[in-house]
């Protein structure tokens, strides 16, 4: 299973609260701009969507839950086609 990457982008406070369980015990604040690994596991609590994430801080992977509303995802434009990666500086071997 390949995680989706997102970035934290809370509208207020400069970051988001990572929790042990959806709406559970506070673990730490994840700063805006931090990249998180988002797994396809989510929970609805009082009509609010929580997503399962992993955050890397000081070389340690921390598992927790964030409000879905504070995570931004990169979404390609419709009909997105990746470009060919240039091979500049690569010399073919005879």
HTML snippet that shows the backbone in 3Dmol.js (N, CA, C, O; Angstrom):
<script src="https://3Dmol.org/build/3Dmol-min.js"></script>
<div id="view" style="width:600px;height:400px;position:relative"></div>
<script>
const pdb = `
ATOM      1  N   UNK A   1       0.840  -1.177   0.000  1.00  0.00           N
ATOM      2  CA  UNK A   1       0.000   0.000   0.000  1.00  0.00           C
ATOM      3  C   UNK A   1       0.887   1.243   0.000  1.00  0.00           C
ATOM      4  O   UNK A   1       1.740   1.416   0.871  1.00  0.00           O
ATOM      5  N   UNK A   2       0.669   2.102  -0.991  1.00  0.00           N
ATOM      6  CA  UNK A   2       1.439   3.327  -1.113  1.00  0.00           C
ATOM      7  C   UNK A   2       0.655   4.475  -0.491  1.00  0.00           C
ATOM      8  O   UNK A   2      -0.496   4.713  -0.859  1.00  0.00           O
ATOM      9  N   UNK A   3       1.266   5.184   0.445  1.00  0.00           N
ATOM     10  CA  UNK A   3       0.549   6.299   1.061  1.00  0.00           C
ATOM     11  C   UNK A   3       0.469   7.480   0.097  1.00  0.00           C
ATOM     12  O   UNK A   3       1.255   7.584  -0.844  1.00  0.00           O
ATOM     13  N   UNK A   4      -0.475   8.351   0.344  1.00  0.00           N
ATOM     14  CA  UNK A   4      -0.593   9.615  -0.365  1.00  0.00           C
ATOM     15  C   UNK A   4       0.121  10.646   0.494  1.00  0.00           C
ATOM     16  O   UNK A   4       0.006  10.627   1.720  1.00  0.00           O
ATOM     17  N   UNK A   5       0.855  11.543  -0.148  1.00  0.00           N
ATOM     18  CA  UNK A   5       1.529  12.596   0.602  1.00  0.00           C
ATOM     19  C   UNK A   5       0.669  13.844   0.604  1.00  0.00           C
ATOM     20  O   UNK A   5       0.023  14.173  -0.391  1.00  0.00           O
ATOM     21  N   UNK A   6       0.668  14.529   1.724  1.00  0.00           N
ATOM     22  CA  UNK A   6      -0.043  15.789   1.857  1.00  0.00           C
ATOM     23  C   UNK A   6       0.782  16.734   2.703  1.00  0.00           C
ATOM     24  O   UNK A   6       1.778  16.332   3.306  1.00  0.00           O
ATOM     25  N   UNK A   7       0.372  17.979   2.748  1.00  0.00           N
ATOM     26  CA  UNK A   7       1.043  18.939   3.623  1.00  0.00           C
ATOM     27  C   UNK A   7       0.012  19.536   4.574  1.00  0.00           C
ATOM     28  O   UNK A   7      -1.152  19.729   4.224  1.00  0.00           O
ATOM     29  N   UNK A   8       0.468  19.818   5.766  1.00  0.00           N
ATOM     30  CA  UNK A   8      -0.402  20.435   6.765  1.00  0.00           C
ATOM     31  C   UNK A   8      -0.581  21.901   6.393  1.00  0.00           C
ATOM     32  O   UNK A   8       0.385  22.600   6.088  1.00  0.00           O
ATOM     33  N   UNK A   9      -1.818  22.351   6.422  1.00  0.00           N
ATOM     34  CA  UNK A   9      -2.134  23.740   6.093  1.00  0.00           C
ATOM     35  C   UNK A   9      -3.332  24.212   6.887  1.00  0.00           C
ATOM     36  O   UNK A   9      -4.390  24.482   6.319  1.00  0.00           O
ATOM     37  N   UNK A  10      -3.177  24.313   8.188  1.00  0.00           N
ATOM     38  CA  UNK A  10      -4.268  24.762   9.059  1.00  0.00           C
ATOM     39  C   UNK A  10      -4.498  26.261   8.866  1.00  0.00           C
ATOM     40  O   UNK A  10      -3.548  27.032   8.734  1.00  0.00           O
ATOM     41  N   UNK A  11      -5.756  26.657   8.853  1.00  0.00           N
ATOM     42  CA  UNK A  11      -6.094  28.072   8.674  1.00  0.00           C
ATOM     43  C   UNK A  11      -5.720  28.922   9.879  1.00  0.00           C
ATOM     44  O   UNK A  11      -5.474  30.120   9.740  1.00  0.00           O
ATOM     45  N   UNK A  12      -5.674  28.318  11.050  1.00  0.00           N
ATOM     46  CA  UNK A  12      -5.389  29.067  12.277  1.00  0.00           C
ATOM     47  C   UNK A  12      -4.291  28.382  13.076  1.00  0.00           C
ATOM     48  O   UNK A  12      -4.158  27.159  13.040  1.00  0.00           O
ATOM     49  N   UNK A  13      -3.512  29.170  13.793  1.00  0.00           N
ATOM     50  CA  UNK A  13      -2.557  28.637  14.749  1.00  0.00           C
ATOM     51  C   UNK A  13      -1.224  28.169  14.195  1.00  0.00           C
ATOM     52  O   UNK A  13      -0.341  27.818  14.978  1.00  0.00           O
ATOM     53  N   UNK A  14      -1.036  28.147  12.891  1.00  0.00           N
ATOM     54  CA  UNK A  14       0.260  27.780  12.333  1.00  0.00           C
ATOM     55  C   UNK A  14       0.540  26.291  12.280  1.00  0.00           C
ATOM     56  O   UNK A  14       1.654  25.890  11.944  1.00  0.00           O
ATOM     57  N   UNK A  15      -0.439  25.463  12.603  1.00  0.00           N
ATOM     58  CA  UNK A  15      -0.237  24.023  12.560  1.00  0.00           C
ATOM     59  C   UNK A  15      -1.491  23.291  12.993  1.00  0.00           C
ATOM     60  O   UNK A  15      -2.541  23.893  13.212  1.00  0.00           O
ATOM     61  N   UNK A  16      -1.358  21.965  13.113  1.00  0.00           N
ATOM     62  CA  UNK A  16      -2.502  21.132  13.467  1.00  0.00           C
ATOM     63  C   UNK A  16      -2.113  20.175  14.583  1.00  0.00           C
ATOM     64  O   UNK A  16      -0.952  19.789  14.711  1.00  0.00           O
ATOM     65  N   UNK A  17      -3.096  19.800  15.386  1.00  0.00           N
ATOM     66  CA  UNK A  17      -2.866  18.883  16.504  1.00  0.00           C
ATOM     67  C   UNK A  17      -2.948  17.435  16.036  1.00  0.00           C
ATOM     68  O   UNK A  17      -3.986  16.987  15.549  1.00  0.00           O
ATOM     69  N   UNK A  18      -1.852  16.713  16.187  1.00  0.00           N
ATOM     70  CA  UNK A  18      -1.824  15.284  15.909  1.00  0.00           C
ATOM     71  C   UNK A  18      -2.330  14.580  17.160  1.00  0.00           C
ATOM     72  O   UNK A  18      -1.894  14.872  18.274  1.00  0.00           O
ATOM     73  N   UNK A  19      -3.257  13.647  16.958  1.00  0.00           N
ATOM     74  CA  UNK A  19      -3.866  12.962  18.097  1.00  0.00           C
ATOM     75  C   UNK A  19      -3.640  11.458  18.005  1.00  0.00           C
ATOM     76  O   UNK A  19      -3.470  10.914  16.914  1.00  0.00           O
ATOM     77  N   UNK A  20      -3.640  10.792  19.151  1.00  0.00           N
ATOM     78  CA  UNK A  20      -3.392   9.352  19.230  1.00  0.00           C
ATOM     79  C   UNK A  20      -4.509   8.558  18.556  1.00  0.00           C
ATOM     80  O   UNK A  20      -4.251   7.547  17.902  1.00  0.00           O
ATOM     81  N   UNK A  21      -5.730   9.010  18.716  1.00  0.00           N
ATOM     82  CA  UNK A  21      -6.909   8.417  18.090  1.00  0.00           C
ATOM     83  C   UNK A  21      -7.751   9.580  17.569  1.00  0.00           C
ATOM     84  O   UNK A  21      -7.513  10.721  17.964  1.00  0.00           O
ATOM     85  N   UNK A  22      -8.729   9.328  16.696  1.00  0.00           N
ATOM     86  CA  UNK A  22      -9.579  10.432  16.239  1.00  0.00           C
ATOM     87  C   UNK A  22     -10.216  11.166  17.421  1.00  0.00           C
ATOM     88  O   UNK A  22     -10.935  10.570  18.223  1.00  0.00           O
ATOM     89  N   UNK A  23      -9.943  12.455  17.512  1.00  0.00           N
ATOM     90  CA  UNK A  23     -10.441  13.308  18.594  1.00  0.00           C
ATOM     91  C   UNK A  23      -9.982  12.833  19.970  1.00  0.00           C
ATOM     92  O   UNK A  23     -10.624  13.117  20.982  1.00  0.00           O
ATOM     93  N   UNK A  24      -8.855  12.102  19.997  1.00  0.00           N
ATOM     94  CA  UNK A  24      -8.348  11.540  21.250  1.00  0.00           C
ATOM     95  C   UNK A  24      -7.217  12.359  21.858  1.00  0.00           C
ATOM     96  O   UNK A  24      -7.136  13.574  21.676  1.00  0.00           O
ATOM     97  N   UNK A  25      -6.348  11.663  22.583  1.00  0.00           N
ATOM     98  CA  UNK A  25      -5.240  12.281  23.319  1.00  0.00           C
ATOM     99  C   UNK A  25      -4.302  13.035  22.372  1.00  0.00           C
ATOM    100  O   UNK A  25      -3.896  12.512  21.334  1.00  0.00           O
ATOM    101  N   UNK A  26      -3.965  14.278  22.750  1.00  0.00           N
ATOM    102  CA  UNK A  26      -3.039  15.130  22.007  1.00  0.00           C
ATOM    103  C   UNK A  26      -1.635  14.546  22.058  1.00  0.00           C
ATOM    104  O   UNK A  26      -1.152  14.178  23.129  1.00  0.00           O
ATOM    105  N   UNK A  27      -0.963  14.459  20.880  1.00  0.00           N
ATOM    106  CA  UNK A  27       0.422  13.990  20.841  1.00  0.00           C
ATOM    107  C   UNK A  27       1.397  15.139  20.632  1.00  0.00           C
ATOM    108  O   UNK A  27       2.350  15.300  21.393  1.00  0.00           O
ATOM    109  N   UNK A  28       1.151  15.946  19.587  1.00  0.00           N
ATOM    110  CA  UNK A  28       2.042  17.059  19.278  1.00  0.00           C
ATOM    111  C   UNK A  28       1.403  17.946  18.231  1.00  0.00           C
ATOM    112  O   UNK A  28       0.404  17.572  17.617  1.00  0.00           O
ATOM    113  N   UNK A  29       1.982  19.134  18.023  1.00  0.00           N
ATOM    114  CA  UNK A  29       1.508  20.037  16.979  1.00  0.00           C
ATOM    115  C   UNK A  29       2.394  19.851  15.750  1.00  0.00           C
ATOM    116  O   UNK A  29       3.621  19.897  15.837  1.00  0.00           O
ATOM    117  N   UNK A  30       1.746  19.639  14.601  1.00  0.00           N
ATOM    118  CA  UNK A  30       2.455  19.491  13.329  1.00  0.00           C
ATOM    119  C   UNK A  30       2.386  20.848  12.630  1.00  0.00           C
ATOM    120  O   UNK A  30       1.297  21.345  12.342  1.00  0.00           O
ATOM    121  N   UNK A  31       3.543  21.444  12.360  1.00  0.00           N
ATOM    122  CA  UNK A  31       3.604  22.777  11.765  1.00  0.00           C
ATOM    123  C   UNK A  31       3.057  22.792  10.345  1.00  0.00           C
ATOM    124  O   UNK A  31       3.176  21.811   9.612  1.00  0.00           O
ATOM    125  N   UNK A  32       2.454  23.923   9.963  1.00  0.00           N
ATOM    126  CA  UNK A  32       2.028  24.104   8.586  1.00  0.00           C
ATOM    127  C   UNK A  32       3.217  23.904   7.656  1.00  0.00           C
ATOM    128  O   UNK A  32       4.332  24.329   7.960  1.00  0.00           O
ATOM    129  N   UNK A  33       2.974  23.257   6.524  1.00  0.00           N
ATOM    130  CA  UNK A  33       4.032  22.985   5.556  1.00  0.00           C
ATOM    131  C   UNK A  33       4.700  21.639   5.746  1.00  0.00           C
ATOM    132  O   UNK A  33       5.448  21.193   4.876  1.00  0.00           O
ATOM    133  N   UNK A  34       4.442  20.980   6.872  1.00  0.00           N
ATOM    134  CA  UNK A  34       5.026  19.666   7.134  1.00  0.00           C
ATOM    135  C   UNK A  34       4.380  18.628   6.221  1.00  0.00           C
ATOM    136  O   UNK A  34       3.159  18.603   6.070  1.00  0.00           O
ATOM    137  N   UNK A  35       5.199  17.776   5.616  1.00  0.00           N
ATOM    138  CA  UNK A  35       4.693  16.699   4.776  1.00  0.00           C
ATOM    139  C   UNK A  35       4.271  15.538   5.660  1.00  0.00           C
ATOM    140  O   UNK A  35       4.998  15.137   6.569  1.00  0.00           O
ATOM    141  N   UNK A  36       3.091  15.004   5.382  1.00  0.00           N
ATOM    142  CA  UNK A  36       2.578  13.850   6.121  1.00  0.00           C
ATOM    143  C   UNK A  36       2.243  12.738   5.140  1.00  0.00           C
ATOM    144  O   UNK A  36       1.864  13.003   3.999  1.00  0.00           O
ATOM    145  N   UNK A  37       2.382  11.492   5.584  1.00  0.00           N
ATOM    146  CA  UNK A  37       1.960  10.331   4.808  1.00  0.00           C
ATOM    147  C   UNK A  37       0.530  10.015   5.233  1.00  0.00           C
ATOM    148  O   UNK A  37       0.264   9.777   6.411  1.00  0.00           O
ATOM    149  N   UNK A  38      -0.381  10.015   4.273  1.00  0.00           N
ATOM    150  CA  UNK A  38      -1.796   9.795   4.564  1.00  0.00           C
ATOM    151  C   UNK A  38      -2.177   8.391   4.114  1.00  0.00           C
ATOM    152  O   UNK A  38      -1.944   8.011   2.967  1.00  0.00           O
ATOM    153  N   UNK A  39      -2.757   7.637   5.015  1.00  0.00           N
ATOM    154  CA  UNK A  39      -3.197   6.279   4.701  1.00  0.00           C
ATOM    155  C   UNK A  39      -4.704   6.260   4.485  1.00  0.00           C
ATOM    156  O   UNK A  39      -5.413   7.109   5.025  1.00  0.00           O
ATOM    157  N   UNK A  40      -5.206   5.301   3.699  1.00  0.00           N
ATOM    158  CA  UNK A  40      -6.628   5.312   3.334  1.00  0.00           C
ATOM    159  C   UNK A  40      -7.548   4.851   4.467  1.00  0.00           C
ATOM    160  O   UNK A  40      -8.579   4.225   4.221  1.00  0.00           O
ATOM    161  N   UNK A  41      -7.177   5.156   5.673  1.00  0.00           N
ATOM    162  CA  UNK A  41      -7.939   4.793   6.852  1.00  0.00           C
ATOM    163  C   UNK A  41      -8.492   6.094   7.420  1.00  0.00           C
ATOM    164  O   UNK A  41      -7.720   6.986   7.771  1.00  0.00           O
ATOM    165  N   UNK A  42      -9.800   6.219   7.515  1.00  0.00           N
ATOM    166  CA  UNK A  42     -10.365   7.436   8.080  1.00  0.00           C
ATOM    167  C   UNK A  42     -11.516   7.086   9.018  1.00  0.00           C
ATOM    168  O   UNK A  42     -12.057   5.982   8.975  1.00  0.00           O
ATOM    169  N   UNK A  43     -11.874   8.037   9.855  1.00  0.00           N
ATOM    170  CA  UNK A  43     -12.966   7.836  10.805  1.00  0.00           C
ATOM    171  C   UNK A  43     -13.821   9.111  10.832  1.00  0.00           C
ATOM    172  O   UNK A  43     -13.309  10.225  10.722  1.00  0.00           O
ATOM    173  N   UNK A  44     -15.113   8.917  10.978  1.00  0.00           N
ATOM    174  CA  UNK A  44     -16.026  10.039  11.192  1.00  0.00           C
ATOM    175  C   UNK A  44     -16.362  10.103  12.672  1.00  0.00           C
ATOM    176  O   UNK A  44     -16.830   9.120  13.248  1.00  0.00           O
ATOM    177  N   UNK A  45     -16.128  11.250  13.287  1.00  0.00           N
ATOM    178  CA  UNK A  45     -16.471  11.465  14.687  1.00  0.00           C
ATOM    179  C   UNK A  45     -17.278  12.753  14.739  1.00  0.00           C
ATOM    180  O   UNK A  45     -16.764  13.825  14.419  1.00  0.00           O
ATOM    181  N   UNK A  46     -18.539  12.652  15.141  1.00  0.00           N
ATOM    182  CA  UNK A  46     -19.433  13.820  15.176  1.00  0.00           C
ATOM    183  C   UNK A  46     -19.461  14.559  13.839  1.00  0.00           C
ATOM    184  O   UNK A  46     -19.399  15.788  13.793  1.00  0.00           O
ATOM    185  N   UNK A  47     -19.555  13.786  12.744  1.00  0.00           N
ATOM    186  CA  UNK A  47     -19.600  14.319  11.379  1.00  0.00           C
ATOM    187  C   UNK A  47     -18.316  15.051  10.959  1.00  0.00           C
ATOM    188  O   UNK A  47     -18.345  15.850  10.023  1.00  0.00           O
ATOM    189  N   UNK A  48     -17.216  14.792  11.625  1.00  0.00           N
ATOM    190  CA  UNK A  48     -15.918  15.367  11.267  1.00  0.00           C
ATOM    191  C   UNK A  48     -15.006  14.228  10.841  1.00  0.00           C
ATOM    192  O   UNK A  48     -14.905  13.212  11.529  1.00  0.00           O
ATOM    193  N   UNK A  49     -14.337  14.404   9.692  1.00  0.00           N
ATOM    194  CA  UNK A  49     -13.473  13.355   9.159  1.00  0.00           C
ATOM    195  C   UNK A  49     -12.058  13.485   9.713  1.00  0.00           C
ATOM    196  O   UNK A  49     -11.440  14.548   9.656  1.00  0.00           O
ATOM    197  N   UNK A  50     -11.565  12.368  10.250  1.00  0.00           N
ATOM    198  CA  UNK A  50     -10.195  12.255  10.747  1.00  0.00           C
ATOM    199  C   UNK A  50      -9.437  11.304   9.836  1.00  0.00           C
ATOM    200  O   UNK A  50      -9.982  10.283   9.416  1.00  0.00           O
ATOM    201  N   UNK A  51      -8.174  11.629   9.523  1.00  0.00           N
ATOM    202  CA  UNK A  51      -7.367  10.765   8.661  1.00  0.00           C
ATOM    203  C   UNK A  51      -6.151  10.244   9.412  1.00  0.00           C
ATOM    204  O   UNK A  51      -5.582  10.921  10.269  1.00  0.00           O
ATOM    205  N   UNK A  52      -5.773   9.020   9.065  1.00  0.00           N
ATOM    206  CA  UNK A  52      -4.646   8.321   9.683  1.00  0.00           C
ATOM    207  C   UNK A  52      -3.369   8.752   8.968  1.00  0.00           C
ATOM    208  O   UNK A  52      -3.274   8.620   7.748  1.00  0.00           O
ATOM    209  N   UNK A  53      -2.388   9.264   9.708  1.00  0.00           N
ATOM    210  CA  UNK A  53      -1.160   9.787   9.095  1.00  0.00           C
ATOM    211  C   UNK A  53       0.087   9.328   9.853  1.00  0.00           C
ATOM    212  O   UNK A  53       0.032   8.885  11.000  1.00  0.00           O
ATOM    213  N   UNK A  54       1.200   9.459   9.155  1.00  0.00           N
ATOM    214  CA  UNK A  54       2.513   9.321   9.776  1.00  0.00           C
ATOM    215  C   UNK A  54       3.266  10.611   9.522  1.00  0.00           C
ATOM    216  O   UNK A  54       3.239  11.154   8.418  1.00  0.00           O
ATOM    217  N   UNK A  55       3.937  11.094  10.554  1.00  0.00           N
ATOM    218  CA  UNK A  55       4.736  12.313  10.488  1.00  0.00           C
ATOM    219  C   UNK A  55       6.153  11.941  10.895  1.00  0.00           C
ATOM    220  O   UNK A  55       6.347  11.149  11.817  1.00  0.00           O
ATOM    221  N   UNK A  56       7.136  12.500  10.221  1.00  0.00           N
ATOM    222  CA  UNK A  56       8.520  12.280  10.636  1.00  0.00           C
ATOM    223  C   UNK A  56       9.014  13.544  11.327  1.00  0.00           C
ATOM    224  O   UNK A  56       8.990  14.636  10.758  1.00  0.00           O
ATOM    225  N   UNK A  57       9.462  13.369  12.565  1.00  0.00           N
ATOM    226  CA  UNK A  57       9.987  14.504  13.335  1.00  0.00           C
ATOM    227  C   UNK A  57      11.270  14.058  14.013  1.00  0.00           C
ATOM    228  O   UNK A  57      11.298  13.060  14.733  1.00  0.00           O
ATOM    229  N   UNK A  58      12.332  14.817  13.771  1.00  0.00           N
ATOM    230  CA  UNK A  58      13.651  14.506  14.339  1.00  0.00           C
ATOM    231  C   UNK A  58      14.052  13.063  14.054  1.00  0.00           C
ATOM    232  O   UNK A  58      14.602  12.381  14.919  1.00  0.00           O
ATOM    233  N   UNK A  59      13.769  12.600  12.821  1.00  0.00           N
ATOM    234  CA  UNK A  59      14.150  11.258  12.404  1.00  0.00           C
ATOM    235  C   UNK A  59      13.257  10.146  12.923  1.00  0.00           C
ATOM    236  O   UNK A  59      13.517   8.974  12.652  1.00  0.00           O
ATOM    237  N   UNK A  60      12.215  10.484  13.661  1.00  0.00           N
ATOM    238  CA  UNK A  60      11.309   9.480  14.240  1.00  0.00           C
ATOM    239  C   UNK A  60       9.960   9.551  13.533  1.00  0.00           C
ATOM    240  O   UNK A  60       9.400  10.632  13.347  1.00  0.00           O
ATOM    241  N   UNK A  61       9.438   8.370  13.135  1.00  0.00           N
ATOM    242  CA  UNK A  61       8.098   8.297  12.527  1.00  0.00           C
ATOM    243  C   UNK A  61       7.055   8.221  13.633  1.00  0.00           C
ATOM    244  O   UNK A  61       7.115   7.360  14.510  1.00  0.00           O
ATOM    245  N   UNK A  62       6.106   9.135  13.573  1.00  0.00           N
ATOM    246  CA  UNK A  62       5.063   9.196  14.592  1.00  0.00           C
ATOM    247  C   UNK A  62       3.714   8.979  13.909  1.00  0.00           C
ATOM    248  O   UNK A  62       3.383   9.648  12.930  1.00  0.00           O
ATOM    249  N   UNK A  63       2.952   8.042  14.439  1.00  0.00           N
ATOM    250  CA  UNK A  63       1.640   7.709  13.891  1.00  0.00           C
ATOM    251  C   UNK A  63       0.568   8.448  14.661  1.00  0.00           C
ATOM    252  O   UNK A  63       0.646   8.577  15.883  1.00  0.00           O
ATOM    253  N   UNK A  64      -0.440   8.937  13.943  1.00  0.00           N
ATOM    254  CA  UNK A  64      -1.528   9.617  14.624  1.00  0.00           C
ATOM    255  C   UNK A  64      -2.652   9.962  13.679  1.00  0.00           C
ATOM    256  O   UNK A  64      -2.741   9.437  12.569  1.00  0.00           O
ATOM    257  N   UNK A  65      -3.511  10.858  14.140  1.00  0.00           N
ATOM    258  CA  UNK A  65      -4.709  11.249  13.403  1.00  0.00           C
ATOM    259  C   UNK A  65      -4.799  12.765  13.326  1.00  0.00           C
ATOM    260  O   UNK A  65      -4.557  13.469  14.307  1.00  0.00           O
ATOM    261  N   UNK A  66      -5.153  13.257  12.136  1.00  0.00           N
ATOM    262  CA  UNK A  66      -5.357  14.689  11.910  1.00  0.00           C
ATOM    263  C   UNK A  66      -6.749  14.911  11.338  1.00  0.00           C
ATOM    264  O   UNK A  66      -7.328  14.022  10.713  1.00  0.00           O
ATOM    265  N   UNK A  67      -7.271  16.099  11.559  1.00  0.00           N
ATOM    266  CA  UNK A  67      -8.494  16.491  10.876  1.00  0.00           C
ATOM    267  C   UNK A  67      -8.214  16.537   9.378  1.00  0.00           C
ATOM    268  O   UNK A  67      -7.200  17.094   8.957  1.00  0.00           O
ATOM    269  N   UNK A  68      -9.086  15.968   8.584  1.00  0.00           N
ATOM    270  CA  UNK A  68      -8.856  15.985   7.141  1.00  0.00           C
ATOM    271  C   UNK A  68      -8.796  17.415   6.610  1.00  0.00           C
ATOM    272  O   UNK A  68      -8.085  17.681   5.641  1.00  0.00           O
ATOM    273  N   UNK A  69      -9.516  18.315   7.214  1.00  0.00           N
ATOM    274  CA  UNK A  69      -9.587  19.700   6.737  1.00  0.00           C
ATOM    275  C   UNK A  69      -8.268  20.457   6.844  1.00  0.00           C
ATOM    276  O   UNK A  69      -8.136  21.526   6.249  1.00  0.00           O
ATOM    277  N   UNK A  70      -7.292  19.941   7.579  1.00  0.00           N
ATOM    278  CA  UNK A  70      -6.012  20.648   7.725  1.00  0.00           C
ATOM    279  C   UNK A  70      -4.918  20.078   6.824  1.00  0.00           C
ATOM    280  O   UNK A  70      -3.766  20.505   6.904  1.00  0.00           O
ATOM    281  N   UNK A  71      -5.273  19.109   5.961  1.00  0.00           N
ATOM    282  CA  UNK A  71      -4.269  18.502   5.077  1.00  0.00           C
ATOM    283  C   UNK A  71      -4.592  18.858   3.628  1.00  0.00           C
ATOM    284  O   UNK A  71      -5.718  18.686   3.161  1.00  0.00           O
ATOM    285  N   UNK A  72      -3.568  19.362   2.928  1.00  0.00           N
ATOM    286  CA  UNK A  72      -3.689  19.703   1.511  1.00  0.00           C
ATOM    287  C   UNK A  72      -3.033  18.613   0.687  1.00  0.00           C
ATOM    288  O   UNK A  72      -1.983  18.086   1.053  1.00  0.00           O
ATOM    289  N   UNK A  73      -3.662  18.283  -0.428  1.00  0.00           N
ATOM    290  CA  UNK A  73      -3.146  17.243  -1.312  1.00  0.00           C
ATOM    291  C   UNK A  73      -2.776  17.870  -2.649  1.00  0.00           C
ATOM    292  O   UNK A  73      -3.415  18.820  -3.101  1.00  0.00           O
ATOM    293  N   UNK A  74      -1.739  17.329  -3.272  1.00  0.00           N
ATOM    294  CA  UNK A  74      -1.391  17.754  -4.629  1.00  0.00           C
ATOM    295  C   UNK A  74      -2.321  17.005  -5.573  1.00  0.00           C
ATOM    296  O   UNK A  74      -2.344  15.774  -5.589  1.00  0.00           O
ATOM    297  N   UNK A  75      -3.077  17.746  -6.351  1.00  0.00           N
ATOM    298  CA  UNK A  75      -4.008  17.135  -7.299  1.00  0.00           C
ATOM    299  C   UNK A  75      -3.611  17.550  -8.703  1.00  0.00           C
ATOM    300  O   UNK A  75      -3.620  18.739  -9.022  1.00  0.00           O
ATOM    301  N   UNK A  76      -3.261  16.579  -9.555  1.00  0.00           N
ATOM    302  CA  UNK A  76      -2.890  16.951 -10.916  1.00  0.00           C
ATOM    303  C   UNK A  76      -4.080  17.527 -11.676  1.00  0.00           C
ATOM    304  O   UNK A  76      -5.234  17.224 -11.372  1.00  0.00           O
ATOM    305  N   UNK A  77      -3.781  18.357 -12.664  1.00  0.00           N
ATOM    306  CA  UNK A  77      -4.823  18.913 -13.513  1.00  0.00           C
ATOM    307  C   UNK A  77      -5.437  17.805 -14.358  1.00  0.00           C
ATOM    308  O   UNK A  77      -4.788  16.786 -14.594  1.00  0.00           O
ATOM    309  N   UNK A  78      -6.673  17.980 -14.818  1.00  0.00           N
ATOM    310  CA  UNK A  78      -7.278  16.968 -15.685  1.00  0.00           C
ATOM    311  C   UNK A  78      -6.399  16.716 -16.908  1.00  0.00           C
ATOM    312  O   UNK A  78      -5.795  17.643 -17.449  1.00  0.00           O
ATOM    313  N   UNK A  79      -6.333  15.469 -17.334  1.00  0.00           N
ATOM    314  CA  UNK A  79      -5.518  15.050 -18.483  1.00  0.00           C
ATOM    315  C   UNK A  79      -4.023  15.272 -18.265  1.00  0.00           C
ATOM    316  O   UNK A  79      -3.269  15.450 -19.221  1.00  0.00           O
ATOM    317  N   UNK A  80      -3.602  15.260 -17.000  1.00  0.00           N
ATOM    318  CA  UNK A  80      -2.184  15.441 -16.678  1.00  0.00           C
ATOM    319  C   UNK A  80      -1.365  14.305 -17.278  1.00  0.00           C
ATOM    320  O   UNK A  80      -1.698  13.133 -17.102  1.00  0.00           O
ATOM    321  N   UNK A  81      -0.302  14.651 -17.982  1.00  0.00           N
ATOM    322  CA  UNK A  81       0.626  13.674 -18.553  1.00  0.00           C
ATOM    323  C   UNK A  81       2.012  14.026 -18.038  1.00  0.00           C
ATOM    324  O   UNK A  81       2.485  15.131 -18.305  1.00  0.00           O
ATOM    325  N   UNK A  82       2.680  13.146 -17.317  1.00  0.00           N
ATOM    326  CA  UNK A  82       4.030  13.465 -16.845  1.00  0.00           C
ATOM    327  C   UNK A  82       4.972  13.632 -18.030  1.00  0.00           C
ATOM    328  O   UNK A  82       4.849  12.944 -19.043  1.00  0.00           O
ATOM    329  N   UNK A  83       5.904  14.548 -17.886  1.00  0.00           N
ATOM    330  CA  UNK A  83       6.875  14.769 -18.957  1.00  0.00           C
ATOM    331  C   UNK A  83       8.008  13.762 -18.850  1.00  0.00           C
ATOM    332  O   UNK A  83       8.227  13.164 -17.797  1.00  0.00           O
ATOM    333  N   UNK A  84       8.717  13.584 -19.940  1.00  0.00           N
ATOM    334  CA  UNK A  84       9.855  12.670 -19.971  1.00  0.00           C
ATOM    335  C   UNK A  84      10.984  13.286 -19.160  1.00  0.00           C
ATOM    336  O   UNK A  84      11.265  14.477 -19.292  1.00  0.00           O
ATOM    337  N   UNK A  85      11.623  12.498 -18.334  1.00  0.00           N
ATOM    338  CA  UNK A  85      12.752  12.985 -17.553  1.00  0.00           C
ATOM    339  C   UNK A  85      13.959  13.114 -18.461  1.00  0.00           C
ATOM    340  O   UNK A  85      14.362  12.135 -19.088  1.00  0.00           O
ATOM    341  N   UNK A  86      14.550  14.311 -18.546  1.00  0.00           N
ATOM    342  CA  UNK A  86      15.712  14.479 -19.425  1.00  0.00           C
ATOM    343  C   UNK A  86      16.903  13.670 -18.921  1.00  0.00           C
ATOM    344  O   UNK A  86      17.039  13.424 -17.723  1.00  0.00           O
ATOM    345  N   UNK A  87      17.748  13.269 -19.835  1.00  0.00           N
ATOM    346  CA  UNK A  87      18.936  12.480 -19.483  1.00  0.00           C
ATOM    347  C   UNK A  87      20.198  13.321 -19.638  1.00  0.00           C
ATOM    348  O   UNK A  87      21.228  12.824 -20.094  1.00  0.00           O
ATOM    349  N   UNK A  88      20.120  14.578 -19.263  1.00  0.00           N
ATOM    350  CA  UNK A  88      21.254  15.489 -19.358  1.00  0.00           C
ATOM    351  C   UNK A  88      22.402  14.963 -18.519  1.00  0.00           C
ATOM    352  O   UNK A  88      22.212  14.598 -17.359  1.00  0.00           O
ATOM    353  N   UNK A  89      23.587  14.923 -19.099  1.00  0.00           N
ATOM    354  CA  UNK A  89      24.760  14.509 -18.365  1.00  0.00           C
ATOM    355  C   UNK A  89      24.974  13.014 -18.357  1.00  0.00           C
ATOM    356  O   UNK A  89      25.920  12.545 -17.724  1.00  0.00           O
ATOM    357  N   UNK A  90      24.141  12.243 -19.030  1.00  0.00           N
ATOM    358  CA  UNK A  90      24.299  10.804 -19.080  1.00  0.00           C
ATOM    359  C   UNK A  90      24.939  10.446 -20.415  1.00  0.00           C
ATOM    360  O   UNK A  90      24.415  10.777 -21.479  1.00  0.00           O
ATOM    361  N   UNK A  91      26.068   9.773 -20.342  1.00  0.00           N
ATOM    362  CA  UNK A  91      26.770   9.356 -21.553  1.00  0.00           C
ATOM    363  C   UNK A  91      26.491   7.881 -21.785  1.00  0.00           C
ATOM    364  O   UNK A  91      26.757   7.047 -20.919  1.00  0.00           O
ATOM    365  N   UNK A  92      25.946   7.557 -22.976  1.00  0.00           N
ATOM    366  CA  UNK A  92      25.674   6.136 -23.230  1.00  0.00           C
ATOM    367  C   UNK A  92      26.953   5.314 -23.280  1.00  0.00           C
ATOM    368  O   UNK A  92      27.985   5.779 -23.765  1.00  0.00           O
ATOM    369  N   UNK A  93      26.877   4.109 -22.782  1.00  0.00           N
ATOM    370  CA  UNK A  93      28.011   3.199 -22.791  1.00  0.00           C
ATOM    371  C   UNK A  93      27.981   2.414 -24.107  1.00  0.00           C
ATOM    372  O   UNK A  93      26.949   1.838 -24.449  1.00  0.00           O
ATOM    373  N   UNK A  94      29.113   2.381 -24.862  1.00  0.00           N
ATOM    374  CA  UNK A  94      29.107   1.669 -26.146  1.00  0.00           C
ATOM    375  C   UNK A  94      28.954   0.172 -25.965  1.00  0.00           C
ATOM    376  O   UNK A  94      28.931  -0.569 -26.948  1.00  0.00           O
TER     377      UNK A  94
END
`;
const viewer = $3Dmol.createViewer("view");
viewer.addModel(pdb, "pdb");
viewer.setStyle({}, {cartoon: {color: "spectrum"}});
viewer.zoomTo();
viewer.render();
</script>
